[in-house]
Amino acid sequence: MKAALLEQFNGPIPVVTVPDPDCPADGVIIAVRACGVCRSDHHAWVGADPDVVLPHVMGHELAGEVIAAGPQCRGFTPGDRVTAPFILGCGHCRDCRSGNPTICKDQAVIGFTFWGAFAEQVAIAAADYNLVPLPDGLDFIPAAGMGCRVTTAWRALTDRAGLAPGEWLVVHGSGGVGLSATLIAAALGARVLAVDVSADALAKATELGATAVLNVSGINDVGGAVYDLTGGGAHVSIDALGTQATFDNSLRSLRKLGRHVQIGMPVGRHATVPLPLLDLVYARQLTLHGARGLGAAGFAPLLDMIGAGRLDPARLVTRTIGLSGVEAALAEMDAAQPAGVTVIDLARH
């Protein structure tokens, strides 16, 4: 099969021929039709993710068609249109059985702990537990554009934060996952303040339903600016980037009893940051949550909302590329990348 193969961190990602994956006894082989390009892939490319061992095939936001199923797979057969969460649970442990595969101690992560979907084929184990059937009305490109960003944002808002209609949500960082949070929150009836330093990203946030936007270039007191725009601070704030600055700004944006959700992945020097415990967490009685991924069983209400026409993930996708464009798409993330979501169309390579 053809795959975009990473052989050197921060180096070229040529499209080469590699062996086809073996089908797990309890799993499937998926012919990848589309795959999103995510900032997490950038972390893998530059060597910031310790799970990645070279040579490696990245890519975790897949949509495709089952072409082979192992003898222990009961729920899926060749021809089924599917996607999968980027975190795969073992399906057997206490966490998985309680519906929390994203904290499974034996989890596998597509495109990080094993070869992923920047390729013509990918193998998925424990398919009956991990695979998600795609509705007939959802095409491969928007399904891949959902990827980890829409599913993570969905869980962050509906499960971790419990966002209610009419509440103010402030989204720090209007990249893929931040725009996803904006799209979902608007569909849920919340008021959204999108925050970024890119005018293009904020324009896209407005297009997706943001009530207001805030360009924080040159603003020293982001929390104060959010307080003024929301009439007393946000009920829920999301750090969708994962830096010390966006984390601190997120906490300072909250009103009393507010809820912070960390969905941007902190790496490098941002992995450990000072926590303003006394004047914010303690005094304002804030709640801090983390959100990483969504288990397969949690897709149903999200797909129901899409099927009902209340949420359209295709609105996030602003560009499609071939496999040969992966390196350039990741390199763009070193600077101000184009607004919206880039998806690899495997038909193009």
VENRA-V673843 format. One record per backbone hydrogen bond with DSSP energy under -0.5 kcal/mol. CO is the residue of the C=O (numbers start at 0). NH is the residue of the N-H. Records with the same first field share a line. If there is no record, write none. Layout:
CO = NH + NH
//
This chain:
0 = 17
1 = 119
2 = 4 + 15
3 = 5
4 = 6 + 13
5 = 54 + 55
7 = 10
11 = 6
13 = 4 + 15
15 = 2 + 17
21 = 23
23 = 26
24 = 71 + 72
25 = 126 + 127
26 = 69
27 = 123
28 = 66 + 67
29 = 31 + 121
30 = 64
32 = 345 + 346
33 = 62
34 = 343
35 = 37 + 60
36 = 341
37 = 40 + 41
38 = 42
39 = 43
40 = 44
41 = 45
42 = 46 + 47 + 48
43 = 46
44 = 9
47 = 49
48 = 51
55 = 5 + 57
56 = 115
57 = 117
58 = 116
59 = 61
60 = 35
61 = 83
62 = 32 + 33
63 = 81
64 = 30
65 = 78
67 = 28
69 = 72
71 = 73
76 = 79
79 = 65
80 = 133
81 = 63
82 = 131
85 = 87 + 109
86 = 88
87 = 107
92 = 96
93 = 97
94 = 99
95 = 98
99 = 102
100 = 103
103 = 106
107 = 87 + 109
108 = 111 + 112 + 113
113 = 110
116 = 118
117 = 3
119 = 31
121 = 29
123 = 27
125 = 128 + 129
126 = 130
129 = 84
131 = 82
134 = 137
136 = 138
138 = 142
139 = 143
140 = 144
141 = 145
142 = 146
145 = 149
146 = 150
147 = 151
148 = 152
149 = 153
150 = 154
151 = 155
152 = 156
153 = 157
154 = 158 + 159
155 = 160
156 = 162
163 = 166
166 = 168 + 190
167 = 234 + 235
168 = 192
169 = 171 + 237
170 = 172 + 194
171 = 239
174 = 178
175 = 179
176 = 180
177 = 181
178 = 182
179 = 183
180 = 184
181 = 185
182 = 186
183 = 187
184 = 189
185 = 188
188 = 165
190 = 168
191 = 193 + 210 + 211
192 = 170
193 = 213
194 = 172
195 = 215
196 = 198
197 = 201
198 = 202
199 = 203
200 = 204
201 = 205
202 = 206
203 = 207
204 = 209
205 = 208
211 = 193
213 = 195 + 215
215 = 218
217 = 219
219 = 221
220 = 224
221 = 225
222 = 226
223 = 227
224 = 228
225 = 229
226 = 230 + 231 + 232
227 = 230
233 = 254
234 = 258
235 = 169
236 = 260
237 = 171 + 239
238 = 262 + 263
242 = 246
243 = 247
244 = 248
245 = 249
246 = 250
247 = 251
248 = 252
249 = 252
250 = 253
252 = 233
254 = 257
257 = 286
258 = 236
259 = 288
260 = 238 + 262
261 = 290
263 = 265
266 = 269
267 = 270
273 = 275
274 = 276
275 = 279 + 280
276 = 281
277 = 282
279 = 283
280 = 285
283 = 256
286 = 259
288 = 261
294 = 297
295 = 298
296 = 299
297 = 301
298 = 302
299 = 303
300 = 304
301 = 305
302 = 306
303 = 307
304 = 309 + 310
305 = 308
310 = 312
311 = 314
312 = 315 + 316
313 = 316
315 = 317 + 340
318 = 342
320 = 344
321 = 324
322 = 325
324 = 328
325 = 329
326 = 330
327 = 331
328 = 332
329 = 332
330 = 333
331 = 334
334 = 336
340 = 317 + 318
341 = 36
342 = 320 + 344
343 = 34 + 345
344 = 347
345 = 348
//
